[in-house]
């Protein structure tokens, strides 16, 4: 008749994991034990979630903009996504807002996939190191733009979760389905002035 899920959920590898040990569960699984029905459901959790992000600005700069992220899932699963908007912004700010929102919303190891060289190269090439040393100025002395978004993003990725976040660059508008999805979500949020989530 199918499984009846109970409120007893044990995270593997914690002190509350007697069921996990008894079942010899592998890492990255959650064991849901139904005590009355004597049934057990084991659900796999991906070791690393792949998250696509994108930003959009209808009139750049200072026009309405949107950001979006979406988690890559198996073909038979619903895609988890979220988007938001800003009344007056820039494309670069929305490209930054998207991964910031994703990292704040999602726990565990993440691979952030973006078509923004501005965002990805900061981490891949270590631009942030000089920014911090130079008090948020370039070698030429120019003030680094969007510091109010860069600082919390760097704090999460470099200081708080250095072993959990990695970055990958993807070519925009190249037919990558998940990249096309977040592009569409970000553009729709900018146009409609409201976000969506699932």
N, C-alpha and C positions, 0 to 999 in steps of 0.2 A: 504493500500500500504506500510505499515511499517512506522517506525518513522524516521524522519529526524533530526539528531542531530545538534544543533546549537552551536555557540561559547559561549553561556551564560551558564557557569558552576558555581554553587553556592555550596561552602563547608558548610555543616551544622555546626551551632554553631559559625559562624563568622559574622562580620558586613555586609558582602555581601550576606546575606542569607534571603532576603525577601521571595523568593519562598519557601524555606524550611519551614519557619514559616507558610506561607499561606497553604501549603499542609500538615502541621502537621507531617513532616517527623521525623522519628526516628533517634537516634544518629547513627553515622557511615554510613551515606548514602550520596551519591552525587546526586544532582538533576540537570538534564540536561533539560533545558527548550527551546523548539523550538518556538520562538515568531511568525514567519510567519504562521506556520502550526497549531498553538495552540495545540501542543502536548507536553507531558511531559514524560520523561523516568526517572525512579528512579532505581539506581544501588546500590545494597548492597555492602558494603565494610566490610570484616571480621574484627572483633574487634582485633584479634591477628593472624598474619601470622605465620605459622609453616614452618621453614626453615631447611632443612637438609644440612649438610656440611661434607666435607671429604677432606683428603689430601693423596697424594701418592708420593713415591720416588722409582724410579726403582732400583737404587743402593744406599743403605743407609749406611753411609752418603756420601755426596758430589757427588751425581748423579743427573740426570734430574728428576724433580718432577713436580707435578701438583696439583691444588686445584680446588674445585668446590662447588657451592651451588645451591639449587633448592627449590622453594616454592611449598609446598603442595597445590594442587588445587582440585576442584570438578572433578568428572569423565568426565564431558563434556567440561572441559576447558583445554587449552594448558598449559603445565607446564613451568613456567618461570625459567630459569636457566642461570648460567654463570660459566665459568671455565677459568683458566689461567695456566701459566707454569713458571718454573725457570730452567735455564741450570744446575745449581749446587746448591743443597740444601740438606735438611734432611726431613725425614718424619714428625718430630715434627713441623718444620717450616711451612710445607704445611698444617698441621692440624690447625695451628694458622692463617695462611693466609686466609683460607676459611671463617671462621666466621667474620674475620676483613673485608673482601671484601663484605660479605653479609650485615653487619650492615652499612657499608658506602653507600651501594646501595639502601637499603630499609628503608622506613620511617615507623613510627608508632610502635605499640607493636609487638615484635617478640619472638617466642619460638625457640631457636636454638637447634637443635637435632644433636648430634655428637656421633661417636663411640670411640672418644678419651678420655680416662680417664684423660690424661695429661691436656687437655683443660677444660673439664667439672668440674673436681675436684678442680681446682684452684678457681672456682667461688662457687661451692657447699660447699667446705670445708674452703674457705677463705684463701687460701695460700697467696694470693696477699697482705693481710694486713701485714704479717711479712716481706714480700719482701720489701715493701715500708719503713717500719720502720727500717729495717736492711740495708738500702741503697743497695738493690738488691743483698743481700747475704743470703745464707741459715744459719740455726743455727750453722752449722759446719764451716761457713766462706767461703763456696764455692760460686763463682759468679754464679748468676742465668743465665742460657742460654736463648738466644732469647729475650733479653730485648728489642731490637729494634722493635719487634712485640708485645710483651706483653704490653709495655707502651701505645701505641695507642689503643690497644684493651681494656685495663683497663680504659683508659680515656673515651672512648665511653660508656662502660657498667656501670662503677661505678660513674664517675663524671658527664657526660653529659646526659645519658639516664637511670638513675638508676631504674626508674619505668616502663621501656619499654622492658627490655631484661631479659628473663629467659632462663635457660639451662636444657637440658634433655639428659641423657646418653642412648644410644641404643647399643645393642650388634651387632658388625660388622659381616657381612657375615651370617646373621641369617634369611635371606629371607624377610626382611622388604623392600618393593619395592622402596621407596624413598631413603633409605640408599644404596641400590644396584645401583640406578641411579647415585647418586653423586660419588660413588666409581668408576663406569665405566667412568664417565666424567673426574674425576681427573686422572685416569690411562691413558685415551686417550690423555689428554693434555700433560702429562709427556712424553708419547711415541711419539706423533706427534710434540711436541715442539711448540704448539699453542693452544689457548683457543677457546671456542665457547660461544655463547649466544643466548637466545631466550626471 
